[in-house]
Amino acid sequence: MNEKNYVDSSKIKTSDLYNFEFLRPNNFASYLKLFDMLITNKTIAIIGGGPGGLTLARLLQLKGANVKVYERDYNKDARVQGSPLDLHEDSGLAALRKANLLEEFKNNFLVGADKTKILNERAEVFYSDHDTKPNENFDDVGFRPEIDRGALRKILLESLQPDTIIWDSHFISMEKQNEGWLLHFKNETSVYADIVVAADGANSKIRPYITDIKAFYSGIMMLEGNIYEAAKQTPNISTLLGGGKIMAFGNEQDILMGQKAKGEIGFYISFKAEENWARNSSLDFSDRDQLLAWFKTKYANWSSIWHELFENSAIPFIPRPIYCMPLDQTWTAQSNLTMIGDAAHVMPPFAGEGVNMAMLDALELSECLTSIKYDSRQDAIATFESNMRKRAAIIAKESLDNGERMHAANALSTMLEFFGGN
């Protein structure tokens, strides 16, 4: 070996990349080794198979990474997916574009589902863009196409290499081993990973290994329901919805709903309540009659048209207390562990940014882990986490403020002003 021309890549600094002498032919192999050194020959375990985790897996596999996704669901059909998602140009759609999945998304999004109506409690329409909204245009940066959660999950799952998803993997615990982690699952499986990414949602079991900072209750409770064969089961609501979205405001209370795939409607009854309302209310969330009686009392001034929701919804209804992470949260970055999506920055849904932030997390983390400008994985992860916390704090503040506006006495006029409908 010609020692004069040999370069030990472990001692190369980022600044060396700007030294043209470094790129002599005899040193090119060292340059390539530097390019890959952060994740080459490393196993990456993503805990959680939601949009964020699956997007990250796809993006990393495109870079040649060795990735496994550990999902607690028994299989891909084990769970009914929630309400539709609207993806935004600079986040969710940007991630799909980078993942080479935008065309597949275009083949599956819900045409017209982004149309909006604003109503009062008596179901009177004060704003509608159904007749004025432009046709779907993916070149318009303001276009926010909707897609069913199940359809998005299917697109992402089918984009991954065979055997990427390890189903029926309910995470229990992990401990440090060598330079990585030994993970333990409820099915008695244990696996080693050099890098672990928590994508396991608001109740993340991985997050405590990173920080002890916990989410706080926003003061808002949402009661979730779903209606199958909506045109048949709830004809009045279905006609009013018109295949789009409804936001109804009155008496500091809301009803929010949207069209889903396969003729379904998803809806949320949203109101302010104490954190343990679901437990202390003594309500049986599998009893339609009991829930309808509660609604008639709680939403006493609301039109009887809304009763269709309770008379025909699938059961059980799901109470969802809305949480948010502290806006000033911080922690020390690790070299082999990080988190994305709700695990990192759960926030209220009143800005429509949750899934978009998770997919943007996936995009930015994948780029940091495969970049040549960091001297170590810890530097790459620290940069990702710092940027992620800053932008998530801005959106979380917007979401909290929107939640207050939407549950205020003047919510209807405020939202009409926002949409330009007054």
Secondary structure, DSSP 4 states (H G I P E B T S, - for coil): --TTT---GGG--GGGGG-GGGGSGGGHHHHHHHHHTTTTT-EEEEE--SHHHHHHHHHHHHTT-EEEEE--SSSTTSS---S-EE--TTTHHHHHHHTT-HHHHHTTSBTTTT-EEEEETT--EEEE-TTTPPPP-TT-TT---EE-HHHHHHHHHHHSPTT-EE-S--EEEEEEETTEEEEEETTS-EEEESEEEE---TT-SSGGGT-----EEEEEEEEEEEESSHHHH-HHHHHHHTTSEEEEEETTEEEEEEE-GGG-EEEEEEEE--TTHHHHT---TT-HHHHHHHHHHHTTTS-GGGHHHHHH--S--EEEEEEE--TT------SSEEE-THHHH---STTS-HHHHHHHHHHHHHHHHT-SS-SSHHHHHHHHHHHHHHHHHHHHHHHHHHHHHHTSTTHHHHHHHHHT--
